[in-house]
Each structure stands twice: as C-alpha cells, then as structure tokens.
C-alpha cells in the first residue's frame, strides 16, 4: 500500500461531533486525516500512538474552542507539533480568543473561523489542507480552493501555513548527544519514566538546541514536575553523558 501523507486532528472530546464532520469533509476531498478516536489501534499505547502520528504528520488542525483551550493534553500535542516544526492550522469553533499559554502558542498563527458559515469554513479548510498535503500546488492555487471572504471581515482565506522561523539561539547545530545512541537511549528511558513517550521528541529537540551536555540535561530536567524527582533525574542523566570539551 502506498504511503499517503496525513494531517493530525487535535481536538477536545467535547468537540467530537465537529471533529468528525471536519474529517468527513477533508477525506471526501481525498485528504487523509489521523484522528485518535478512530486511528489508535485496539490495545495500543495511546500516548505512543499520538507521538507516532505527530512524527509522521504533514500538518496539524487544532480545533480551538472553550473546551480545548483548557485541555492539558492538547497543549502537550501543540508543544510536540512545535518541536517537530509541524505547520499548525487553528480552526476556531466559536468567537473566543486564546489566553495564557495558547495565546503565546498561536501568536504568529492566522486562524480560520468555521462559523457563522460552516460550509464556507469547511471549503477554506479543504483548500488549506490540500496545500499542506500536496506541496505541488502554489499558494495561489491553495487560495482558489479556499475561496474568498465577503464583506469587510478579516481575511480568512489561507495560503499554506509555514512554521515560525526559529530564534537565533535555536538554529540547528550538531547534537551534543547522538540521537539514537547509547547515551541518548539511556537518558530517554530515564525521562520517559517521568513523562512518558513524549520524552523522545523532547530529547530530539534538546539535543540540537543545547550548547553543552550539561545544558542538555538541564533542559530535560525542566520537564520533570516534582522537584525531588527532577534532582534525581538530573544526577542520573549527567552520570550517563561522557564529558565533552
């Protein structure tokens, strides 16, 4: 079976009905979606399935609502998408504005409103996702699929959404710990004990951003919530890294 790129659907269970509607609309236009309520195999580890789906996704659709804005799991998924530099398409389900951590996360994103005209919003979404999953199309072609807005409202006809450019201190450099190497895997197992399968993604990101092995360990330790556990993890992680000059 040939591989087909997919878009990851990030949503609150409260918004399941509209999530299903969006998936039906996209897949009716031959645009493959990955949605947890359908695509996590029976008996599979839920978190690992989420990470694997995100790692292979070409884009993420975030259904932004009152319920999803309060979900810690959704914030984790958005954080992973950011670390993997996956383009995020926020779809606003009602007239609410992001606050707190989501306000920071969505600061550079233009969102698409699926209200008050649901049909128009879905057409725009199809055009946007077609551009993500079919890179052969130009931005102009994507906009022709999305259609145009009417009246004097803010433009919501989307070109392909690109990930925000990294800051100067986040440019890719040689990793301080070889990804997949013995040291990396030993520390990944330690971190996964505290935070689960997301440890792999966090470590891949930290390995290229950290300037020294000790900086690498500090970045990882910041994700361990309990202070006592954090201290234990930090000592163990440092002990497994060969000092580098």
N, C-alpha and C positions, 0 to 999 in steps of 0.2 A: 504493500500500500504506500503510495507517495505521500511525502510529508506536506501538510498544509499549515501555514502559519496561523496562529490564533491570537485573539485578544482576550485578556483576562477580565472577568466581570467582578468588580469589588462592590459589595452591597451589604446592607443590613437585612437580616431575616424579616424585619418588619416590612421591607420593601420588596418582598419576594415576587408579588404579582407583577409589578412593573419591571422587575429584573427579567422575569420570564418573557414578558412582552417584548422587551428590547432584544433578547436573544432570538426570539422567533423572527423579528423584523430583520435582524442582521443576517441570520442564517438563510432566510428566504431570499436574500440577495447574494448567497454563496460566500458569506463572510463567516469564518469559523470562530466560535466563541468557546471559552472554557469557563464553566460556572460550577462552583463547588457542589451545589445541591444535586447536580446531575453527574458530574465528572470525577468525583472522588470514588474510586472502586470500593465495593463492599469489603470490609475488613482491613482497608488500607489505613496507614497512619495519616490522620487528617493534616497535621502541620507539614509533614514531609511532602504530601501531595500538593499543598499550597505552594511550597517553595519550588518544587519541580515545575509546576505550571508557570510560575512567575519567571523562572530562569529561562524558559523557552518562549515566553510571550513576546509579541511584537508591539504590544501596547496594552494599556490598562484603562478600562472605563470605570470611573468612580461615580457611583450613584449617590449624589450629595443630598441628604435630607436631614431632618431633625434627629432621626434615629441614628443614622450613620455617623453624624458629627460627634456623637457621644460614644462610639464604639472603639474600645481599645484595640480590638483585633484588626479593625480596618486601618487604624493608624499604623499598626505594625506592617500591614500589607503595603501601604503607601510608602513607608520607610524603606522596605525592601525594594520596591519599584524604583525609588530614588537612588538607592545604592547601585542598582543594576542599570541605571540610566534608561529605564523604560519610559517612553512617552506616556503621559497621563492625560486622559480626556475627562475632565469633570463634567458630569451631567446633572444639572440642578433640577430637582423634582418639585420644588416649591420655592416661594420667594423668601428664602432665608440667606443670610450671609455667613461666611466662615468666621469663626472666632478661635482664639487660643492657638494651639499648635497647627490646626488646619488652616488658619489664616496665613501663617508662615508658609506652610506647605504649598498653598495654592496662590501665593502672592504673584508669581510670574505666569500663572496659567489663565487662559481665557476659557470660561466655561460656556457650555451650551445649555440653554433652557429648554426643557421638554414640556413647558406649559407657557401660555394657556392653550397653544395649538399643538396637541400631541402629534398629529400627523406630520406637521411641518417639522417639528423637533426630531422625529424619527428619520425623516428624509435627510436632514442635516447630519445626523449621526451616521447614517449609512455612508454618506459622502466622505466624512472624516475618516471613518474606519477603513473604507476602501483605499484611501490614500496611504494609510499606515500598512495595510496588508499587501498592497500592490504598489510597490515603490516605482514601478514603471510609469505611473501616471504623474503628471505635473501638478503643481499647486493649482493651476488654472482649471485643470480637469476635475480636481477634487472639489473646487468651489462650484463647478457646474452641477455636480451631483448634489451638493448640499443645498443649492437653491439660494435665494436671497430673501432678506427680511423686508417687511413692509412698514410703511410709516416712518416715524422718526426714532425708532428704538435703537439701542446699541447693537452694533453688528454682531451677529452670531453665526455667520457663515464662515466655517473654519477651513483654513489651509492645514496641511499636515502639521501636527504639533511636535516641535523638537524639544529634547531635553534641555534644561537650562545649562548654560556654559559653566564649567567649574571655576572656582576661585583660583587665583594664582597658587595658593598653598595646597591645592588639590589636584595639580597636574599629575598625570601618570608618571611614576618613576619605577625603577627596578624594585621589586618587593623585598622587604627586609627579611621575610621568611618565605621560602619557596612554597607556593601553593601546591598542595598535594604531597609535599614531602613529609618525612618522618616527624619533624618538629611541628609542622603545621597540623598534622592529623592528631598528634598527642594533645596539643592545646585545644584543638577543635572539640575533642571528646570531653575535655575538662569544662569548656564553656557550654557545650550542649547539655551537660548535667544540670546547669542552672537556667538556661533559656531555651532549650530545645533545638530543633533542626535549623532555626534561623541563624544559629551560630556560624554555619558555613558561609553564608552571604556576608555577615558582619566581618568575618575574618578576611575574606577576599578583598573587601573594601579597605579594611585597616592595613592590610599587607602592602598596598600600593600608596597609601596616604601617609603612613608613619615614617618618620625620619630615622628612627633608631629602633633596635629591638625592644628597648625599654618603653619607648613611646608606643610601640605596637601593643605591648602588654597592658599599658595604662588605658589605651583606647578600648580594649576588650573588657577590662575590668569595670569600666564605666557602665556596662550593660548588666552587671550583676547587682540586683537591687539591695539585698541585705548586706549591711556593712561588714559583718563578720565573715560572711561567705566571700565577699569581694576581696578581703585581705588574704584569705586562704587561697583563692584562685590566683591572685596576683603573685604570691610567692611560688606557687606551683608552676605557673606559666613561665616566670623568669628562670626557674631552675631548668626548664626544658629547652631554652634557647641558648645556642652557642654564641658567646660574645663576639660582636663584630666591630671592627675598628672603623 
